[in-house]
Amino acid sequence: MERDADVVVIGGGIVGCASAYYLARRRLRVILVERAAVAGEQSGRNWGFVRQQGRDPLEVPLMMESSRIWRGLEQELGADLEWLQGGNLALADTPERMALFEEWLAVARQFGLDTRLVRGHEVADLAPGMAGSWAGGMYTATDGHAEPAKATEAFRRAAVTHGARVYTRCAAEAVLTGGGAVSGVVTEQGEVRTTRVVCAAGAWSARLVRSLGLSLPQRWVRATVARTTPAPPITRAGVWGPKVAFRQRKDGSLNLAAGGATDHDVTLESLRHLGLFLPNYWKNRKLFRFHVGRPLARDLARLWPWSAARRRPLLYDRDEVTPPNPNKVRRSLREFQRLFPGAQDLSVVRSWAGYIDVTPDLVPVLGEVGSPRGFILATGFSGHGFAMGPIAGRLVSELVVDGKPSLDLHGFRLSRFAETGAGKPRSVL
Ligand SMILES: Cc1cc2nc3c(=O)[nH]c(=O)nc-3n(C[C@H](O)[C@H](O)[C@H](O)COP(=O)(O)OP(=O)(O)OC[C@H]3O[C@@H](n4cnc5c(N)ncnc54)[C@H](O)[C@@H]3O)c2cc1C
């Protein structure tokens, strides 16, 4: 492994790989280290929705630029990403939910985004054959979907083509500083000297940055996905219903995800920043299922002074399988078949889960932290960062190379939590 780099990127998800790509394209010497496998976590396990609609207004300008990048990405990276610009349709089963969408249209108008409300036959036209009586929906024709692992891997490959070095099964164990600035990274394969570090470590970021004295409020939420056998063409749109969300892949199979409560595996981390998370937890308490089990037991075992996990905490669970919630798998197929009674032959061939890194206001942390100098956070994408991966990577490269980003990142600063508290989530999906 090289011992010097202009930038070290920590994390081989879409954000880290896109950052490495844009940085390498600007001729920097880039090293990316990944504790397990590229696209091994969220970036290889997500639904694949590339959605501008329904977001916090802060994210919309970034996401519109990301969407523009997505449209030309297969050509830019020279790879098949199964990109399909089929639109995104969010369904409302109650007038209250429809009113929420209606309110969000003001955000779309503010930024000139092509989101519109749809009702009656328009819903039926977008998802032919779908049963159910809908108050209506919100549709954005320029949204799309893509294959998560393919997109992340394509960014990795393109980064390497431009000279980046990528090391897998190589965790960053500590970030070194001197004189108030970043000076290097200790990795599993030795030390690298650098003055710039990008933390794109997803759900592990809070633990990693704590040793730098940075307090990053972040929770893990376990999200489950089911994959079906192939079906005849149903819809080109990504569909987000109240009880099930789905998209049809190129080979006809569907990714399904059940709505309802999300799974939170209690760990010692759950006790941190309670003040920031509790108000929204309490307000939405019906939307969470808390599980006390193996992840907490593992954390407690780590407290044991002789435990290997205590000595090298960022390595210890990298080969574990994140268990999908079987109830959710069953429910997602049942709900899908309720919507499409003709799809009774479908069955689930695979299911999996991933840990989402959630911030209190459901908006990422993106930008330089100030102290130590040279340290950039690109994390906390709160369940919708696959779509933002390309623009997040490009903005990281602008921060490093130009010293300032082309889009306003003020609202994404880490210090917002200390300055104004938890903030109120403003996304409607
Ligand atoms: C089930 C599910 C469905 C989702 N659906 C969507 C969707 O439809 N659309 C959407 O936009 N988003 C979706 N998301 C969210 C999206 O997947 C994430 O926001 C996005 O992938 C985040 O990318 P990332 O690169 O920040 O994180 P990750 O992909 O999690 O990558 C972080 C990487 O850092 C590595 N790492 C951690 N610590 C270290 C260390 N110390 N040293 C080296 N490496 C380290 C990890 O191993 C990991 O590979 C979904 C997520 C899940 C789980």
The ligand as an ORCA input file, in Angstrom:
! r2SCAN-3c Opt
* xyz 0 1
  C     -32.903     -1.361      2.575
  C     -32.489      0.002      2.138
  C     -33.220      0.661      1.154
  C     -32.808      1.926      0.704
  N     -33.425      2.468     -0.370
  C     -32.927      3.602     -0.936
  C     -33.446      4.102     -2.153
  O     -34.332      3.502     -2.760
  N     -32.928      5.243     -2.650
  C     -31.946      5.929     -2.028
  O     -31.538      6.999     -2.513
  N     -31.382      5.439     -0.893
  C     -31.838      4.293     -0.338
  N     -31.285      3.780      0.790
  C     -30.199      4.521      1.434
  C     -28.910      4.375      0.668
  O     -28.631      3.017      0.428
  C     -27.768      5.024      1.479
  O     -28.140      6.323      1.880
  C     -26.495      5.110      0.665
  O     -26.184      3.869      0.083
  C     -25.372      5.582      1.572
  O     -24.156      5.390      0.936
  P     -22.820      5.510      1.770
  O     -21.722      5.354      0.800
  O     -22.890      6.765      2.580
  O     -22.894      4.343      2.851
  P     -22.630      2.767      2.725
  O     -23.100      2.225      1.452
  O     -23.205      2.161      3.957
  O     -21.068      2.676      2.728
  C     -20.292      2.946      3.846
  C     -19.101      1.999      3.772
  O     -18.126      2.384      4.742
  C     -17.485      1.218      5.195
  N     -16.801      1.522      6.445
  C     -17.361      1.809      7.648
  N     -16.398      2.072      8.548
  C     -15.227      1.952      7.906
  C     -13.876      2.087      8.315
  N     -13.559      2.430      9.563
  N     -12.895      1.864      7.412
  C     -13.199      1.540      6.123
  N     -14.463      1.397      5.699
  C     -15.467      1.604      6.570
  C     -18.639      0.222      5.338
  O     -18.163     -1.109      5.354
  C     -19.474      0.559      4.109
  O     -19.153     -0.257      2.999
  C     -31.692      2.552      1.306
  C     -30.970      1.888      2.303
  C     -31.347      0.623      2.702
  C     -30.530     -0.097      3.741
*
